[in-house]
């Protein structure tokens, strides 16, 4: 019944038999037949069906984590029996800044070790990616640590801690960070993003009133605006950030950080494809040089 359980998980994640079939390479009727066999086997209905959607009912919600555990266990057994051969697919969400360095390093190791695993990178901002993990649309995601508690079924694996610094145009005379923030136009890290919320909390805690000029959620673009004299900004000291035309100033005792990590469904099973990617990401983060 493993394939039926896999189909059940796909339908639960997609919300339709047709969409799950597209993902699995099955027709809608084949998906429907597999779900009927599984429901007959379990003795309960798993979905509330409508013409357009298949929504998990109480039995389905109870069965889903058990099905995921069962499928993960079967994949571990297959990998063990196959002498460690791993295949399958992985949908990995990632914010833009994590794709530039950390993800490249991790994928280099992952692809060398598991060349038969198909990896799809899903770009997005942290809040959207968190929702996609929670909905089962991606398997795990690299993002900024949320400023609130996660649902109990999701886990957080910290990877990087990036100092937030004041970015000033290199052409601007050296100025204390607090004075620069209160006298220069401010390029704001989008408050709707997790990183922007951390910046906003810092400004409120320090009781600093800024003169807002532009607000956006793209670190490289913020740095470029500062470089061209549009204002100053608080942004994370990214590894690989182009600092030409910039002066980066530490906040000293007031320093704060942006945390980057991995979110996925617990547990990050070391025998699963996702668990192996988590291990590669952790090693890549540990090997990255200081910015």
DAHUDA-V209167 format. One record per residue. RES is the residue in one small letter. SS is DSSP state (A for helix, B for strand, O for the rest). PSI is psi in degrees with one decimal (* if undefined). OMEGA is omega in radians with two decimals (NA if undefined). Layout:
# DAHUDA-V209167
res:RES ss:SS psi:PSI omega:OMEGA
res:RES ss:SS psi:PSI omega:OMEGA
This chain:
# DAHUDA-V209167
res:x ss:O psi:6.4 omega:-3.07
res:x ss:A psi:-42.9 omega:-3.11
res:x ss:A psi:-33.6 omega:3.09
res:x ss:A psi:-39.6 omega:3.10
res:x ss:A psi:-38.8 omega:3.10
res:x ss:A psi:-40.3 omega:3.11
res:x ss:A psi:-40.2 omega:3.08
res:x ss:A psi:-45.5 omega:3.14
res:x ss:A psi:-42.4 omega:-3.13
res:x ss:A psi:-42.4 omega:3.12
res:x ss:A psi:-40.7 omega:3.13
res:x ss:A psi:-38.2 omega:-3.11
res:x ss:A psi:-38.5 omega:-3.06
res:x ss:A psi:-35.6 omega:-3.13
res:x ss:O psi:-2.5 omega:3.08
res:x ss:O psi:151.0 omega:3.07
res:x ss:A psi:-37.8 omega:-3.11
res:x ss:A psi:-47.0 omega:3.14
res:x ss:A psi:-41.0 omega:3.10
res:x ss:A psi:-39.0 omega:3.12
res:x ss:A psi:-40.7 omega:3.10
res:x ss:A psi:-42.9 omega:-3.13
res:x ss:A psi:-35.7 omega:-3.06
res:x ss:A psi:-9.3 omega:-3.07
res:x ss:O psi:31.2 omega:-3.14
res:x ss:O psi:156.6 omega:3.02
res:x ss:O psi:162.0 omega:3.11
res:x ss:A psi:-37.5 omega:-3.14
res:x ss:A psi:-34.9 omega:3.10
res:x ss:A psi:-41.4 omega:3.08
res:x ss:A psi:-46.0 omega:-3.14
res:x ss:A psi:-41.7 omega:-3.14
res:x ss:A psi:-40.8 omega:3.13
res:x ss:A psi:-40.0 omega:3.12
res:x ss:A psi:-38.8 omega:3.08
res:x ss:A psi:-42.5 omega:3.12
res:x ss:A psi:-40.9 omega:-3.14
res:x ss:A psi:-42.7 omega:3.13
res:x ss:A psi:-38.3 omega:3.07
res:x ss:A psi:-40.4 omega:-3.14
res:x ss:A psi:-41.7 omega:-3.12
res:x ss:A psi:-22.7 omega:3.13
res:x ss:O psi:15.2 omega:3.12
res:x ss:O psi:153.2 omega:2.98
res:x ss:O psi:144.7 omega:-3.08
res:x ss:O psi:-19.0 omega:-3.07
res:x ss:B psi:150.8 omega:2.86
res:x ss:B psi:112.2 omega:-3.02
res:x ss:B psi:143.9 omega:2.97
res:x ss:O psi:-179.7 omega:-3.11
res:x ss:O psi:-26.7 omega:-3.03
res:x ss:O psi:-15.1 omega:-3.01
res:x ss:O psi:159.7 omega:3.02
res:x ss:B psi:109.0 omega:-3.06
res:x ss:B psi:131.4 omega:3.12
res:x ss:B psi:132.2 omega:3.00
res:x ss:O psi:-170.7 omega:-3.09
res:x ss:A psi:-42.1 omega:3.11
res:x ss:A psi:-42.2 omega:-3.13
res:x ss:A psi:-42.0 omega:3.12
res:x ss:A psi:-34.7 omega:3.11
res:x ss:A psi:-37.1 omega:-3.06
res:x ss:A psi:-26.0 omega:-3.00
res:x ss:A psi:-52.2 omega:3.14
res:x ss:A psi:-32.3 omega:3.10
res:x ss:A psi:-38.1 omega:3.11
res:x ss:A psi:-42.7 omega:3.12
res:x ss:A psi:-39.8 omega:3.11
res:x ss:A psi:-41.8 omega:-3.13
res:x ss:A psi:-44.5 omega:-3.14
res:x ss:A psi:-41.5 omega:3.10
res:x ss:A psi:-40.6 omega:3.12
res:x ss:A psi:-42.1 omega:3.13
res:x ss:A psi:-38.4 omega:3.12
res:x ss:A psi:-36.9 omega:3.09
res:x ss:A psi:-41.0 omega:3.13
res:x ss:A psi:-41.5 omega:-3.14
res:x ss:A psi:-40.0 omega:3.12
res:x ss:A psi:-40.4 omega:3.14
res:x ss:A psi:-44.4 omega:-3.13
res:x ss:A psi:-27.4 omega:-3.10
res:x ss:O psi:18.7 omega:3.11
res:x ss:O psi:27.4 omega:3.10
res:x ss:O psi:-0.3 omega:3.11
res:x ss:O psi:132.7 omega:-3.11
res:x ss:O psi:133.3 omega:3.05
res:x ss:O psi:175.5 omega:3.14
res:x ss:B psi:-153.4 omega:-3.12
res:x ss:B psi:159.0 omega:-3.14
res:x ss:B psi:129.5 omega:3.07
res:x ss:B psi:113.0 omega:-3.05
res:x ss:B psi:114.9 omega:3.05
res:x ss:B psi:150.7 omega:-3.14
res:x ss:B psi:133.9 omega:3.01
res:x ss:O psi:160.0 omega:-3.02
res:x ss:A psi:-44.0 omega:-3.06
res:x ss:A psi:-30.0 omega:3.12
res:x ss:A psi:-21.5 omega:-3.13
res:x ss:A psi:-22.7 omega:-2.98
res:x ss:O psi:-30.4 omega:-3.02
res:x ss:O psi:-63.2 omega:-3.09
res:x ss:A psi:-49.8 omega:-3.08
res:x ss:A psi:-37.4 omega:3.12
res:x ss:A psi:-46.4 omega:-3.14
res:x ss:A psi:-44.7 omega:-3.12
res:x ss:A psi:-41.1 omega:-3.13
res:x ss:A psi:-33.4 omega:3.12
res:x ss:A psi:-45.2 omega:3.12
res:x ss:A psi:-42.9 omega:-3.09
res:x ss:A psi:-45.4 omega:-3.11
res:x ss:A psi:-33.4 omega:3.11
res:x ss:A psi:-36.7 omega:-3.09
res:x ss:A psi:-29.4 omega:-3.04
res:x ss:O psi:67.7 omega:-3.04
res:x ss:O psi:-17.1 omega:-3.11
res:x ss:O psi:3.9 omega:3.08
res:x ss:B psi:126.1 omega:3.10
res:x ss:B psi:125.6 omega:-3.13
res:x ss:B psi:125.9 omega:3.05
res:x ss:B psi:121.8 omega:3.11
res:x ss:B psi:124.0 omega:-3.14
res:x ss:B psi:111.0 omega:-3.12
res:x ss:B psi:157.8 omega:3.09
res:x ss:O psi:174.2 omega:3.04
res:x ss:O psi:162.5 omega:-2.98
res:x ss:A psi:-46.8 omega:-3.09
res:x ss:A psi:-43.6 omega:3.13
res:x ss:A psi:-40.5 omega:-3.13
res:x ss:A psi:-38.1 omega:3.09
res:x ss:A psi:-43.6 omega:3.10
res:x ss:A psi:-36.2 omega:3.13
res:x ss:A psi:-36.7 omega:3.06
res:x ss:A psi:-45.7 omega:-3.11
res:x ss:A psi:-35.1 omega:-3.14
res:x ss:O psi:-4.6 omega:-3.12
res:x ss:O psi:13.6 omega:-3.13
res:x ss:O psi:-26.3 omega:2.96
res:x ss:O psi:157.0 omega:-3.07
res:x ss:O psi:-36.2 omega:3.13
res:x ss:B psi:166.6 omega:-3.09
res:x ss:B psi:141.2 omega:3.00
res:x ss:B psi:117.6 omega:-3.07
res:x ss:B psi:178.5 omega:3.08
res:x ss:B psi:141.6 omega:-3.10
res:x ss:O psi:126.5 omega:-3.14
res:x ss:O psi:145.8 omega:3.13
res:x ss:O psi:27.8 omega:3.13
res:x ss:O psi:167.9 omega:-3.10
res:x ss:O psi:141.7 omega:3.12
res:x ss:O psi:156.8 omega:2.97
res:x ss:O psi:147.6 omega:-3.02
res:x ss:O psi:-23.3 omega:-3.11
res:x ss:O psi:-6.4 omega:-3.14
res:x ss:B psi:142.9 omega:3.14
res:x ss:B psi:156.1 omega:-3.14
res:x ss:B psi:126.6 omega:3.06
res:x ss:B psi:107.3 omega:-3.13
res:x ss:B psi:144.3 omega:-3.12
res:x ss:B psi:-52.1 omega:-3.07
res:x ss:B psi:150.2 omega:3.06
res:x ss:B psi:114.5 omega:-3.03
res:x ss:B psi:122.8 omega:3.12
res:x ss:B psi:135.4 omega:3.04
res:x ss:B psi:129.4 omega:-3.07
res:x ss:B psi:164.9 omega:3.02
res:x ss:B psi:127.0 omega:3.06
res:x ss:B psi:124.7 omega:3.13
res:x ss:B psi:153.4 omega:3.01
res:x ss:B psi:137.2 omega:3.13
res:x ss:O psi:-26.8 omega:-3.12
res:x ss:O psi:-15.3 omega:3.14
res:x ss:O psi:136.9 omega:3.14
res:x ss:O psi:142.2 omega:3.11
res:x ss:O psi:129.1 omega:-3.06
res:x ss:O psi:139.9 omega:3.04
res:x ss:O psi:143.7 omega:-3.00
res:x ss:A psi:-40.2 omega:-3.12
res:x ss:A psi:-40.9 omega:3.12
res:x ss:A psi:-41.9 omega:-3.14
res:x ss:A psi:-41.2 omega:-3.12
res:x ss:A psi:-30.7 omega:-3.09
res:x ss:A psi:-14.7 omega:-3.08
res:x ss:A psi:-21.8 omega:-3.08
res:x ss:O psi:153.1 omega:2.99
res:x ss:B psi:145.6 omega:-3.04
res:x ss:B psi:125.4 omega:3.02
res:x ss:B psi:109.3 omega:-2.97
res:x ss:B psi:134.5 omega:2.97
res:x ss:B psi:121.2 omega:-2.98
res:x ss:O psi:121.7 omega:-3.12
res:x ss:O psi:-16.7 omega:3.10
res:x ss:O psi:-13.7 omega:3.13
res:x ss:O psi:158.7 omega:3.12
res:x ss:A psi:-42.9 omega:3.13
res:x ss:A psi:-38.9 omega:3.11
res:x ss:A psi:-32.1 omega:3.10
res:x ss:A psi:-36.7 omega:3.10
res:x ss:A psi:-42.2 omega:3.11
res:x ss:A psi:-45.1 omega:-3.12
res:x ss:A psi:-40.8 omega:3.11
res:x ss:A psi:-40.1 omega:3.12
res:x ss:A psi:-46.9 omega:-3.12
res:x ss:A psi:-39.6 omega:3.12
res:x ss:A psi:-41.7 omega:3.13
res:x ss:A psi:-38.2 omega:-3.13
res:x ss:O psi:-3.8 omega:3.13
res:x ss:O psi:48.1 omega:-3.14
res:x ss:O psi:122.7 omega:3.07
res:x ss:O psi:117.0 omega:-3.10
res:x ss:O psi:160.2 omega:3.08
res:x ss:B psi:92.3 omega:-2.99
res:x ss:B psi:133.3 omega:3.11
res:x ss:B psi:-49.1 omega:-3.09
res:x ss:B psi:148.7 omega:3.06
res:x ss:B psi:127.8 omega:3.14
res:x ss:B psi:169.4 omega:-3.04
res:x ss:O psi:57.3 omega:3.09
res:x ss:O psi:109.5 omega:-3.00
res:x ss:A psi:-47.2 omega:-3.12
res:x ss:A psi:-38.3 omega:3.14
res:x ss:A psi:-39.8 omega:3.08
res:x ss:A psi:-46.9 omega:3.14
res:x ss:A psi:-38.9 omega:-3.12
res:x ss:A psi:-36.6 omega:3.10
res:x ss:A psi:-41.0 omega:3.08
res:x ss:A psi:-44.4 omega:-3.13
res:x ss:A psi:-34.7 omega:-3.11
res:x ss:O psi:14.6 omega:2.98
res:x ss:O psi:16.9 omega:-3.13
res:x ss:O psi:-13.7 omega:3.14
res:x ss:O psi:-165.2 omega:3.08
res:x ss:B psi:166.5 omega:-3.09
res:x ss:B psi:157.4 omega:2.94
res:x ss:B psi:116.5 omega:-3.12
res:x ss:B psi:156.4 omega:-3.13
res:x ss:B psi:143.3 omega:3.10
res:x ss:O psi:88.0 omega:-3.07
res:x ss:O psi:143.9 omega:2.95
res:x ss:O psi:129.4 omega:3.14
res:x ss:O psi:0.8 omega:3.12
res:x ss:O psi:132.7 omega:3.10
res:x ss:O psi:113.3 omega:-3.08
res:x ss:O psi:4.6 omega:3.09
res:x ss:O psi:130.5 omega:3.12
res:x ss:O psi:4.2 omega:-3.12
res:x ss:B psi:151.8 omega:2.91
res:x ss:B psi:118.0 omega:-3.14
res:x ss:B psi:124.9 omega:-3.03
res:x ss:B psi:123.6 omega:3.09
res:x ss:O psi:149.7 omega:3.13
res:x ss:O psi:7.3 omega:3.07
res:x ss:A psi:-130.7 omega:-3.10
res:x ss:A psi:-19.2 omega:3.13
res:x ss:A psi:5.9 omega:-3.05
res:x ss:O psi:143.0 omega:3.04
res:x ss:O psi:173.4 omega:-2.91
res:x ss:B psi:153.5 omega:2.96
res:x ss:B psi:127.3 omega:-3.13
res:x ss:B psi:131.2 omega:3.08
res:x ss:B psi:134.7 omega:3.14
res:x ss:B psi:-172.2 omega:-3.07
res:x ss:B psi:131.0 omega:3.08
res:x ss:B psi:134.6 omega:3.09
res:x ss:B psi:178.5 omega:3.14
res:x ss:B psi:135.5 omega:3.11
res:x ss:O psi:148.8 omega:-0.18
res:x ss:O psi:161.4 omega:2.98
res:x ss:O psi:87.9 omega:-3.03
res:x ss:O psi:120.9 omega:-3.08
res:x ss:O psi:-19.0 omega:3.13
res:x ss:O psi:-8.4 omega:-3.10
res:x ss:O psi:165.9 omega:3.10
res:x ss:A psi:-44.6 omega:3.13
res:x ss:A psi:-39.7 omega:3.12
res:x ss:A psi:-37.4 omega:3.13
res:x ss:A psi:-38.2 omega:3.07
res:x ss:A psi:-40.2 omega:3.11
res:x ss:A psi:-40.6 omega:3.12
res:x ss:A psi:-41.5 omega:3.12
res:x ss:A psi:-40.4 omega:3.13
res:x ss:A psi:-41.0 omega:-3.14
res:x ss:A psi:-42.5 omega:3.12
res:x ss:A psi:-39.1 omega:3.13
res:x ss:A psi:-41.0 omega:3.13
res:x ss:A psi:-40.9 omega:-3.12
res:x ss:A psi:-26.7 omega:-3.09
res:x ss:A psi:-5.7 omega:-3.07
res:x ss:O psi:136.3 omega:3.13
res:x ss:O psi:157.1 omega:3.09
res:x ss:O psi:145.4 omega:-3.13
res:x ss:O psi:* omega:NA
